[in-house]
Amino acid sequence: MRIFKYKMTGNEVSIKMPLGARFLSVQCQFDEICLWMQVPDGAKIEVERRFVAIGTGHQFDERGLQYLGTVQQAEGRLIWHIFEK
């Protein structure tokens, strides 16, 4: 097993990662939203997974979304709630 970091480069992103990757954490690092995933060694098949950042107070449809965590950006001025789609 290894732990890989994936950056969220927008409010809704698709990220290719090895099949079987397991979510560990979401945090801001240097003001960028990052996901840390536990990845099996030797995984050869990649899958595309979708992630969404929703700001506090914004309306959204929760169907099909799995909550992962909440992060702060811009010294706490922006609060994002991260979901996998």
Stockholm file with secondary structure:
# STOCKHOLM 1.0

chainA/1-85         MRIFKYKMTGNEVSIKMPLGARFLSVQCQFDEICLWMQVPDGAKIEVERRFVAIGTGHQFDERGLQYLGTVQQAEGRLIWHIFEK
#=GR chainA/1-85 SS CEEEEEECCSSEEEEEEETTCEEEEEEEETTEEEEEEEECTTCCCEEEEEEEEEETTCCCCCTTCEEEEEEEEGGGTEEEEEEEC
#=GC SS_cons        CEEEEEECCSSEEEEEEETTCEEEEEEEETTEEEEEEEECTTCCCEEEEEEEEEETTCCCCCTTCEEEEEEEEGGGTEEEEEEEC
//
